[in-house]
Amino acid sequence: MENWITDFMSEFGYIGVLLLIMLENIFPPIPSEVILTFGGFMTTMSDMTQIGVILAATIGSVIGAMILYSIGLLIDISRLEKLVDRWGHLLRLNRKDIHKADAWFDKYGPWTVFFCRLVPLIRSLISVPAGMSNMNFPLFILLTTLGSLLWNGILVSLGVAVGDNWESIVYYMDIYSNIAYVLIGMSGIAAIIWYMRFRRKRA
């Protein structure tokens, strides 16, 4: 996949960066680390500029986030309530739990959307619950743009700094991603354990 990504970017330049980052947002297994650091390296050997690559990547990030936000709008609270009414007993969920989660996102969602743009995998998926909660769209776009701009700017700048050693940045970003995945998994397990204990106490 890495060779295909670099070949595509070499052929299509800014448009290639934009399209690949857009796809990366929709399909997280595509590594943004490769796209962005190689994009930074390309500025040292072509007429592409650092600012141009960052802007193209950020536009792609926002478009991809908008698509996932729209999907979240289709999975609204009323649809979730119907699913919970039918299947919630298997997970000991009810309508009240859905509304609590929705209220939590209404309260903390904006900051979550911004900071999650800096976390692999979650940076893409956070757009779905934002849409589900009907988060204010202009605010969603603003925070997504700022978070994406920060993430893209850092990785593209690193690619520019190390030049043809850009793959070394990918190596360290893989380590960062693996640590993030472990922490996400541990957090998920901890949340499930806490929830089960909470339900038992309430029962």
Disulfide bonds with the S-S distance in Angstrom:
none
